[in-house]
Amino acid sequence: MEYAHAMEHAEIVHRCFRCGYCKFPSDYVDFNCPSYKAFGWDTYSPGGRMWLIRAWLNDEIKTSARFAEILYSCVACDNCKEQCVFLRFKDYLPDIFREAKTALVNDGKIPPQVSDYFKAMIVHGNPYRLPQEERGKWAAGLGLPEFSGQDYLFYVGCVGSYDEAGQKMARSVGSLLSEVGVSLGILGSVETCDGNEVRVLGEAGLFAQLAEENIRQFKELKITKIITLDPHALNAFKRVYPTLGGDFEVFHFTEIFAGLVREQRIAFSKYPAKVTFHDPCYLGRHNQIYAAPREILKSIPGLELVEMRRNRENAFCCGGGGGNFFTDIIGPGEESPARVRVREALDTGAEILAVACPQCAKMLADGLKGEGKEEELEVVDVAEIVRRARSK
């Protein structure tokens, strides 16, 4: 393991579990760890996981199914980093969890759900085990062209390509971008997974293969600007690919829409609705994009934007990050992150829960069903809200 013999990082592991500041709510922060909220045991908290990792590194405990399950319950929401008081090493905390998973992958000692995910990715190129040629079916009938030198590549990703909720969101975003005159193309059936979840789950070798294939393809097609549907892809392309030689201008679709609104290329009619917005972890904490989706919503006449108690950098994760969207290690119980977050949205009195991530859309819609509140709240992506309010 990368950190096993690095004294600096060993000190970080030791000092982290000895501190525990992130577990004490104050007037400013909450203990927002989704897996701790779901399971309630200290070992599922960031400090608890660090305690286990330290004991594991010191050979005080052995690798076990239980140890692996606890590590993989981390949804990579970055809340621990956001709330950590130790400025000198807070940025390393998510890396330590990821490297511990990498060591488990290398040892072949991972939960079966994670193993199944990797097998699907290796055999099918996507976690849904569906044919590659079906990857572009989401765009059927929209008239979106294949990329051939347009200003932007619209990259959809696995969830947008294969998941029903993701496809709906991809169609909403892609068609609206085209309608307002954004020059874009898609890859359709030749699109390759961005690999963000593969990396976070610890399969460094498979991630490198996916990244290298994407970088090669993007460069061959002379792609320089990318609009992503999914904040997870945004994170991989923007923060990780440059370290592998893939330097592209990468934007989330809400950033593009916010610019179009400022340029008055999108005009709105009155749309009376009370809306609350859920910050995706990979848009917010990972990439510090908080203003764009709110700027769009606030520009719509008649729309009242109300914030959940936990928002922006303090937002509570839907539970889909870190691969849990596919592995479901946390599960759907009453204290699952998605159901907790839906209850927070309901507390605002909003009639619409706005989302900007296909994984969040699916997780929160399922959480809403679990709460039995589908008649009180609607989960709607930001692009669909724009479409409903747009002046024709």
C-alpha positions in Angstrom: 0.0 0.0 0.0 1.3 3.5 -0.9 0.9 4.8 2.6 2.2 1.8 4.5 5.8 3.0 4.8 5.3 6.8 4.5 5.9 8.2 7.9 4.1 11.5 7.1 1.0 9.7 6.1 1.2 7.3 9.0 1.2 10.3 11.2 -1.9 11.6 9.5 -3.7 8.4 10.1 -2.7 8.4 13.8 -3.6 12.1 14.4 -6.9 11.8 12.5 -8.4 9.1 14.7 -7.0 10.7 17.8 -8.9 13.9 17.0 -12.5 13.3 16.2 -13.4 16.9 15.8 -15.5 16.2 12.7 -17.9 14.1 14.8 -19.0 16.9 17.1 -21.8 19.1 15.6 -21.6 22.8 16.2 -23.4 25.9 15.1 -21.4 25.8 11.9 -21.1 22.2 10.8 -22.8 18.8 11.1 -21.3 15.4 11.3 -22.3 14.6 7.8 -20.7 11.2 7.2 -23.4 9.2 5.4 -22.1 5.7 6.3 -21.9 6.7 10.0 -25.5 8.0 9.8 -26.7 4.8 8.2 -24.9 2.3 10.6 -24.4 4.3 13.7 -21.1 2.7 14.8 -17.9 4.7 15.3 -15.9 2.4 13.0 -18.0 3.7 10.1 -17.0 7.3 10.8 -13.9 8.9 9.2 -11.9 8.7 12.4 -13.1 5.1 13.0 -12.0 4.0 9.6 -8.6 5.7 10.2 -8.3 3.8 13.5 -8.9 0.5 11.6 -6.5 1.5 8.8 -3.8 2.3 11.4 -4.3 -1.0 13.2 -4.2 -2.8 9.8 -1.0 -1.1 8.7 0.5 -2.1 12.1 -0.6 -5.7 11.5 -2.8 -5.5 14.6 -5.8 -6.6 12.7 -6.0 -8.7 9.6 -7.9 -8.1 6.4 -11.4 -9.5 6.7 -14.8 -9.2 4.9 -16.0 -6.9 7.7 -12.9 -4.7 7.4 -13.4 -4.4 3.7 -17.2 -3.7 4.0 -16.5 -0.8 6.5 -13.9 0.8 4.1 -16.2 0.4 1.1 -19.1 2.0 3.0 -17.3 5.3 2.5 -19.1 7.3 -0.3 -16.2 9.6 -1.1 -18.3 12.7 -0.3 -15.3 14.7 0.9 -17.2 15.9 4.0 -14.5 14.7 6.3 -12.0 16.8 4.3 -14.3 19.8 4.4 -14.7 19.8 8.1 -11.2 18.7 9.1 -9.4 21.3 11.3 -5.9 20.2 10.4 -5.1 22.3 7.3 -1.7 20.7 6.9 -3.1 17.3 6.0 -6.8 17.5 5.5 -6.5 17.1 1.7 -4.9 13.7 2.1 -7.8 12.1 4.0 -9.9 10.9 0.9 -6.6 9.7 -0.7 -5.8 7.5 2.3 -9.3 5.8 2.1 -8.8 5.3 -1.7 -5.3 3.9 -1.3 -6.6 1.5 1.4 -9.2 0.2 -1.1 -6.5 -0.1 -3.8 -4.5 -2.3 -1.4 -7.6 -4.5 -0.9 -8.1 -4.7 -4.7 -4.5 -5.7 -5.2 -4.9 -8.4 -2.5 -8.2 -9.6 -4.0 -10.0 -9.1 -0.8 -13.0 -6.8 -1.7 -16.7 -7.1 -1.1 -18.6 -9.2 -3.6 -20.6 -6.2 -4.8 -17.4 -4.4 -5.7 -16.0 -7.5 -7.4 -19.2 -7.7 -9.5 -18.9 -4.1 -10.5 -15.3 -4.5 -11.7 -16.2 -7.7 -13.6 -19.0 -5.8 -15.4 -16.7 -3.0 -16.3 -14.0 -5.4 -17.6 -16.4 -7.6 -19.6 -19.0 -5.0 -20.8 -17.3 -1.6 -20.3 -20.2 -0.5 -18.2 -21.7 -1.5 -14.8 -25.1 -2.3 -16.3 -23.7 -5.3 -18.4 -25.4 -3.9 -21.5 -24.0 -3.9 -25.0 -21.6 -1.2 -26.1 -23.7 -0.5 -29.2 -26.7 0.5 -27.0 -24.6 3.2 -25.4 -26.0 5.9 -27.7 -29.6 4.9 -27.6 -30.5 7.6 -25.1 -30.1 10.2 -28.0 -32.6 8.5 -30.4 -34.8 11.0 -32.1 -33.0 14.1 -30.8 -31.0 14.8 -33.8 -27.8 15.3 -31.9 -24.8 14.9 -34.2 -21.7 12.7 -33.7 -18.7 14.8 -32.7 -16.9 16.1 -35.8 -15.2 19.3 -34.8 -18.0 21.1 -32.9 -17.1 23.5 -30.1 -18.0 21.0 -27.4 -18.2 17.3 -26.8 -21.3 16.5 -24.7 -20.1 13.5 -22.6 -23.0 11.5 -21.0 -21.3 8.7 -19.1 -22.6 5.3 -18.0 -25.5 6.4 -15.9 -26.7 8.8 -18.6 -26.3 6.2 -21.3 -28.0 3.2 -19.6 -30.0 4.1 -16.5 -33.6 5.2 -17.1 -33.4 8.2 -14.9 -30.0 9.1 -16.3 -31.2 8.8 -19.9 -34.1 11.1 -19.2 -31.7 13.7 -17.8 -29.3 13.3 -20.7 -32.1 13.8 -23.2 -33.2 16.9 -21.3 -29.7 18.5 -21.1 -28.6 17.5 -24.6 -31.7 18.6 -26.5 -31.9 21.9 -24.6 -28.2 22.7 -25.3 -28.9 22.0 -29.0 -32.1 24.0 -29.1 -30.4 27.2 -27.8 -27.6 26.9 -30.3 -24.7 25.4 -28.5 -22.3 23.7 -31.0 -21.9 20.2 -29.6 -21.5 16.6 -30.7 -21.8 13.3 -28.9 -19.8 10.0 -29.1 -22.8 7.7 -28.9 -21.9 4.1 -29.2 -18.1 4.7 -29.1 -18.2 6.6 -25.8 -16.0 5.0 -23.0 -16.6 5.1 -19.3 -14.8 8.0 -17.6 -13.7 5.7 -14.8 -14.2 8.0 -11.8 -16.0 5.3 -9.7 -13.4 2.7 -10.8 -10.7 4.9 -9.4 -12.5 5.7 -6.2 -13.2 2.0 -5.6 -9.5 1.3 -5.8 -8.9 -0.3 -9.3 -6.0 1.9 -10.3 -5.0 -0.3 -13.3 -8.5 -0.4 -14.8 -8.9 3.3 -14.3 -5.6 4.0 -16.1 -6.8 1.9 -19.1 -10.1 3.8 -19.3 -8.5 7.2 -18.9 -5.8 6.4 -21.5 -8.4 5.3 -24.0 -10.5 8.4 -23.5 -7.5 10.7 -23.7 -6.4 9.0 -26.9 -9.9 9.2 -28.4 -10.4 12.9 -27.4 -7.0 13.9 -28.9 -7.6 12.0 -32.1 -11.0 13.8 -32.5 -9.3 17.1 -31.6 -11.7 17.6 -28.7 -10.7 20.5 -26.5 -13.9 21.4 -24.6 -16.2 19.0 -22.8 -19.6 19.4 -21.3 -20.4 16.7 -18.8 -23.8 15.5 -17.7 -22.4 13.8 -14.6 -20.3 15.7 -11.9 -18.4 12.4 -11.4 -17.1 12.6 -15.0 -16.4 16.2 -14.5 -14.2 15.3 -11.6 -12.2 12.6 -13.5 -11.7 14.8 -16.6 -10.9 18.0 -14.7 -8.9 16.8 -11.8 -7.3 13.5 -12.6 -6.9 13.3 -16.4 -4.4 16.2 -16.5 -2.0 14.1 -14.5 -2.1 11.5 -17.3 -1.6 14.0 -20.1 -5.3 14.8 -20.8 -5.7 18.5 -20.6 -9.1 19.6 -21.7 -11.5 22.5 -20.8 -14.2 20.7 -18.8 -17.6 22.2 -17.8 -20.6 20.9 -16.0 -23.8 21.5 -17.9 -25.0 23.9 -15.2 -22.0 26.1 -15.8 -22.9 26.3 -19.5 -26.6 27.0 -18.8 -25.7 29.7 -16.3 -23.5 31.4 -19.0 -26.4 31.2 -21.5 -28.8 32.8 -19.0 -26.3 35.6 -18.4 -25.9 36.1 -22.1 -29.8 36.2 -22.4 -29.7 33.3 -24.8 -32.3 31.6 -22.6 -35.3 33.7 -21.5 -38.0 32.6 -19.1 -41.7 32.9 -18.5 -43.1 33.0 -15.0 -42.8 29.6 -13.3 -44.4 29.7 -9.9 -42.7 26.9 -7.9 -41.0 26.4 -4.5 -37.7 24.7 -5.2 -34.8 23.4 -3.1 -31.5 22.4 -4.6 -29.4 19.4 -3.6 -25.6 20.0 -4.0 -24.0 16.9 -5.6 -20.8 16.1 -3.7 -18.7 15.9 -7.0 -20.0 19.2 -8.2 -19.8 21.0 -4.8 -17.2 19.8 -2.3 -15.0 18.1 -4.9 -15.1 20.9 -7.5 -16.4 24.0 -5.7 -19.3 24.6 -8.1 -22.1 26.0 -6.0 -23.2 29.2 -7.7 -24.0 28.0 -11.2 -27.2 25.9 -10.5 -28.4 28.5 -8.1 -27.9 31.3 -10.5 -30.0 29.5 -13.1 -32.9 28.8 -10.6 -32.8 32.3 -9.2 -33.1 33.8 -12.7 -36.5 32.2 -13.2 -39.4 34.6 -12.5 -41.9 33.2 -9.9 -39.5 30.5 -8.7 -38.8 30.6 -5.0 -35.5 28.9 -4.1 -35.3 27.7 -0.5 -32.2 26.1 1.0 -32.1 23.0 3.0 -30.5 23.4 6.4 -27.4 21.6 5.1 -26.3 23.1 1.9 -23.3 24.0 -0.3 -20.1 22.8 1.4 -22.1 21.4 4.3 -24.6 19.6 2.2 -25.5 16.0 3.1 -24.6 13.4 0.4 -27.3 11.4 -1.3 -25.2 8.2 -0.7 -24.5 7.4 -4.3 -20.8 8.4 -4.4 -17.8 6.2 -3.9 -19.4 3.6 -6.1 -22.3 3.0 -3.7 -24.7 3.9 -6.5 -23.7 0.5 -8.0 -22.7 -1.5 -5.0 -25.4 -0.4 -2.5 -23.3 -1.3 0.5 -25.1 1.2 2.6 -28.5 -0.1 1.7 -32.0 1.5 1.5 -32.9 1.6 5.2 -34.7 4.4 7.1 -31.4 6.1 7.9 -30.0 5.7 4.4 -28.5 8.9 3.1 -31.1 9.4 0.3 -34.0 9.1 2.7 -32.4 11.4 5.2 -31.8 14.0 2.5 -35.3 13.7 1.1 -36.7 14.4 4.6 -34.5 17.5 4.8 -36.0 18.6 1.4 -39.5 18.0 2.7 -38.8 20.1 5.7 -38.3 23.2 3.5 -41.8 23.0 2.2 -40.5 22.8 -1.4 -42.6 21.0 -4.1 -39.5 20.4 -6.3 -36.1 18.9 -5.3 -33.8 20.1 -8.0 -30.8 17.9 -8.9 -27.8 18.3 -11.2 -26.4 14.8 -11.2 -28.0 11.6 -12.7 -26.8 9.6 -9.7 -28.3 12.0 -7.3 -31.5 12.0 -9.4 -31.9 8.2 -9.1 -30.8 8.0 -5.4 -33.2 10.7 -4.3 -36.1 9.5 -6.3 -35.6 6.1 -4.7 -35.3 7.8 -1.3 -38.6 9.6 -2.0 -40.3 6.3 -2.8 -38.9 4.8 0.4 -40.4 7.7 2.4 -43.7 7.3 0.5 -43.8 11.0 -0.3 -44.0 11.0 -4.1 -47.2 13.1 -4.0 -45.6 15.8 -1.9 -42.2 16.3 -3.6 -40.9 15.9 -7.2 -37.2 15.2 -8.1 -36.5 17.2 -11.2 -33.1 18.0 -12.9 -32.2 21.6 -13.4 -32.3 21.3 -17.2 -35.9 20.1 -17.1 -36.8 23.0 -14.8 -35.2 25.4 -17.4 -37.3 23.7 -20.1 -40.5 24.1 -18.1 -39.9 27.8 -17.5 -38.3 28.7 -20.8 -40.0 31.3 -23.0 -40.7 29.8 -26.5 
